[in-house]
Amino acid sequence: PDSAVVQARLVFDSFSPIPSASLVLSAIASLLSSRSTNLSDAVNVLNFTFE
């Protein structure tokens, strides 16, 4: 099967409170799910980094 590496960088306003890791993961999941409907194979998140 084919594979691809996708990196996403979310930048947050420094004047706002920093979101929790779970909120960031939820945002990433939403972005992936809206795009995965165009794919014929399942999308798997293998790794993420939260700084």
Phi and psi in radians as a Rosetta constraint file:
Dihedral C 1 N 2 CA 2 C 2 CIRCULARHARMONIC -1.323 0.35
Dihedral N 2 CA 2 C 2 N 3 CIRCULARHARMONIC 2.732 0.35
Dihedral C 2 N 3 CA 3 C 3 CIRCULARHARMONIC -2.503 0.35
Dihedral N 3 CA 3 C 3 N 4 CIRCULARHARMONIC 2.841 0.35
Dihedral C 3 N 4 CA 4 C 4 CIRCULARHARMONIC -2.575 0.35
Dihedral N 4 CA 4 C 4 N 5 CIRCULARHARMONIC 2.625 0.35
Dihedral C 4 N 5 CA 5 C 5 CIRCULARHARMONIC -1.863 0.35
Dihedral N 5 CA 5 C 5 N 6 CIRCULARHARMONIC 2.211 0.35
Dihedral C 5 N 6 CA 6 C 6 CIRCULARHARMONIC -2.136 0.35
Dihedral N 6 CA 6 C 6 N 7 CIRCULARHARMONIC 2.227 0.35
Dihedral C 6 N 7 CA 7 C 7 CIRCULARHARMONIC -1.953 0.35
Dihedral N 7 CA 7 C 7 N 8 CIRCULARHARMONIC 2.416 0.35
Dihedral C 7 N 8 CA 8 C 8 CIRCULARHARMONIC -2.245 0.35
Dihedral N 8 CA 8 C 8 N 9 CIRCULARHARMONIC 2.376 0.35
Dihedral C 8 N 9 CA 9 C 9 CIRCULARHARMONIC -2.113 0.35
Dihedral N 9 CA 9 C 9 N 10 CIRCULARHARMONIC 2.091 0.35
Dihedral C 9 N 10 CA 10 C 10 CIRCULARHARMONIC -1.786 0.35
Dihedral N 10 CA 10 C 10 N 11 CIRCULARHARMONIC 2.176 0.35
Dihedral C 10 N 11 CA 11 C 11 CIRCULARHARMONIC -1.924 0.35
Dihedral N 11 CA 11 C 11 N 12 CIRCULARHARMONIC 2.268 0.35
Dihedral C 11 N 12 CA 12 C 12 CIRCULARHARMONIC -1.929 0.35
Dihedral N 12 CA 12 C 12 N 13 CIRCULARHARMONIC 2.540 0.35
Dihedral C 12 N 13 CA 13 C 13 CIRCULARHARMONIC -1.064 0.35
Dihedral N 13 CA 13 C 13 N 14 CIRCULARHARMONIC 2.225 0.35
Dihedral C 13 N 14 CA 14 C 14 CIRCULARHARMONIC -1.229 0.35
Dihedral N 14 CA 14 C 14 N 15 CIRCULARHARMONIC -0.224 0.35
Dihedral C 14 N 15 CA 15 C 15 CIRCULARHARMONIC -1.515 0.35
Dihedral N 15 CA 15 C 15 N 16 CIRCULARHARMONIC -0.154 0.35
Dihedral C 15 N 16 CA 16 C 16 CIRCULARHARMONIC -1.762 0.35
Dihedral N 16 CA 16 C 16 N 17 CIRCULARHARMONIC 2.750 0.35
Dihedral C 16 N 17 CA 17 C 17 CIRCULARHARMONIC -1.085 0.35
Dihedral N 17 CA 17 C 17 N 18 CIRCULARHARMONIC 2.513 0.35
Dihedral C 17 N 18 CA 18 C 18 CIRCULARHARMONIC -1.247 0.35
Dihedral N 18 CA 18 C 18 N 19 CIRCULARHARMONIC 2.240 0.35
Dihedral C 18 N 19 CA 19 C 19 CIRCULARHARMONIC -1.217 0.35
Dihedral N 19 CA 19 C 19 N 20 CIRCULARHARMONIC 2.738 0.35
Dihedral C 19 N 20 CA 20 C 20 CIRCULARHARMONIC -1.261 0.35
Dihedral N 20 CA 20 C 20 N 21 CIRCULARHARMONIC 2.840 0.35
Dihedral C 20 N 21 CA 21 C 21 CIRCULARHARMONIC -1.035 0.35
Dihedral N 21 CA 21 C 21 N 22 CIRCULARHARMONIC -0.653 0.35
Dihedral C 21 N 22 CA 22 C 22 CIRCULARHARMONIC -1.169 0.35
Dihedral N 22 CA 22 C 22 N 23 CIRCULARHARMONIC -0.622 0.35
Dihedral C 22 N 23 CA 23 C 23 CIRCULARHARMONIC -1.192 0.35
Dihedral N 23 CA 23 C 23 N 24 CIRCULARHARMONIC -0.673 0.35
Dihedral C 23 N 24 CA 24 C 24 CIRCULARHARMONIC -1.140 0.35
Dihedral N 24 CA 24 C 24 N 25 CIRCULARHARMONIC -0.772 0.35
Dihedral C 24 N 25 CA 25 C 25 CIRCULARHARMONIC -1.088 0.35
Dihedral N 25 CA 25 C 25 N 26 CIRCULARHARMONIC -0.655 0.35
Dihedral C 25 N 26 CA 26 C 26 CIRCULARHARMONIC -1.116 0.35
Dihedral N 26 CA 26 C 26 N 27 CIRCULARHARMONIC -0.726 0.35
Dihedral C 26 N 27 CA 27 C 27 CIRCULARHARMONIC -1.116 0.35
Dihedral N 27 CA 27 C 27 N 28 CIRCULARHARMONIC -0.739 0.35
Dihedral C 27 N 28 CA 28 C 28 CIRCULARHARMONIC -1.135 0.35
Dihedral N 28 CA 28 C 28 N 29 CIRCULARHARMONIC -0.741 0.35
Dihedral C 28 N 29 CA 29 C 29 CIRCULARHARMONIC -1.063 0.35
Dihedral N 29 CA 29 C 29 N 30 CIRCULARHARMONIC -0.693 0.35
Dihedral C 29 N 30 CA 30 C 30 CIRCULARHARMONIC -1.117 0.35
Dihedral N 30 CA 30 C 30 N 31 CIRCULARHARMONIC -0.752 0.35
Dihedral C 30 N 31 CA 31 C 31 CIRCULARHARMONIC -1.095 0.35
Dihedral N 31 CA 31 C 31 N 32 CIRCULARHARMONIC -0.758 0.35
Dihedral C 31 N 32 CA 32 C 32 CIRCULARHARMONIC -1.182 0.35
Dihedral N 32 CA 32 C 32 N 33 CIRCULARHARMONIC -0.727 0.35
Dihedral C 32 N 33 CA 33 C 33 CIRCULARHARMONIC -1.170 0.35
Dihedral N 33 CA 33 C 33 N 34 CIRCULARHARMONIC -0.591 0.35
Dihedral C 33 N 34 CA 34 C 34 CIRCULARHARMONIC -1.225 0.35
Dihedral N 34 CA 34 C 34 N 35 CIRCULARHARMONIC -0.439 0.35
Dihedral C 34 N 35 CA 35 C 35 CIRCULARHARMONIC -1.679 0.35
Dihedral N 35 CA 35 C 35 N 36 CIRCULARHARMONIC -0.414 0.35
Dihedral C 35 N 36 CA 36 C 36 CIRCULARHARMONIC -1.264 0.35
Dihedral N 36 CA 36 C 36 N 37 CIRCULARHARMONIC -0.247 0.35
Dihedral C 36 N 37 CA 37 C 37 CIRCULARHARMONIC -1.146 0.35
Dihedral N 37 CA 37 C 37 N 38 CIRCULARHARMONIC -0.351 0.35
Dihedral C 37 N 38 CA 38 C 38 CIRCULARHARMONIC -1.549 0.35
Dihedral N 38 CA 38 C 38 N 39 CIRCULARHARMONIC -0.012 0.35
Dihedral C 38 N 39 CA 39 C 39 CIRCULARHARMONIC -1.808 0.35
Dihedral N 39 CA 39 C 39 N 40 CIRCULARHARMONIC 2.569 0.35
Dihedral C 39 N 40 CA 40 C 40 CIRCULARHARMONIC -1.512 0.35
Dihedral N 40 CA 40 C 40 N 41 CIRCULARHARMONIC -0.356 0.35
Dihedral C 40 N 41 CA 41 C 41 CIRCULARHARMONIC -1.916 0.35
Dihedral N 41 CA 41 C 41 N 42 CIRCULARHARMONIC 2.797 0.35
Dihedral C 41 N 42 CA 42 C 42 CIRCULARHARMONIC -1.167 0.35
Dihedral N 42 CA 42 C 42 N 43 CIRCULARHARMONIC 2.634 0.35
Dihedral C 42 N 43 CA 43 C 43 CIRCULARHARMONIC -1.825 0.35
Dihedral N 43 CA 43 C 43 N 44 CIRCULARHARMONIC 2.244 0.35
Dihedral C 43 N 44 CA 44 C 44 CIRCULARHARMONIC -2.105 0.35
Dihedral N 44 CA 44 C 44 N 45 CIRCULARHARMONIC 2.296 0.35
Dihedral C 44 N 45 CA 45 C 45 CIRCULARHARMONIC -1.565 0.35
Dihedral N 45 CA 45 C 45 N 46 CIRCULARHARMONIC 2.056 0.35
Dihedral C 45 N 46 CA 46 C 46 CIRCULARHARMONIC -1.678 0.35
Dihedral N 46 CA 46 C 46 N 47 CIRCULARHARMONIC -0.485 0.35
Dihedral C 46 N 47 CA 47 C 47 CIRCULARHARMONIC -2.801 0.35
Dihedral N 47 CA 47 C 47 N 48 CIRCULARHARMONIC 2.632 0.35
Dihedral C 47 N 48 CA 48 C 48 CIRCULARHARMONIC -2.612 0.35
Dihedral N 48 CA 48 C 48 N 49 CIRCULARHARMONIC 2.704 0.35
Dihedral C 48 N 49 CA 49 C 49 CIRCULARHARMONIC -2.219 0.35
Dihedral N 49 CA 49 C 49 N 50 CIRCULARHARMONIC 2.307 0.35
Dihedral C 49 N 50 CA 50 C 50 CIRCULARHARMONIC -2.082 0.35
Dihedral N 50 CA 50 C 50 N 51 CIRCULARHARMONIC 2.039 0.35
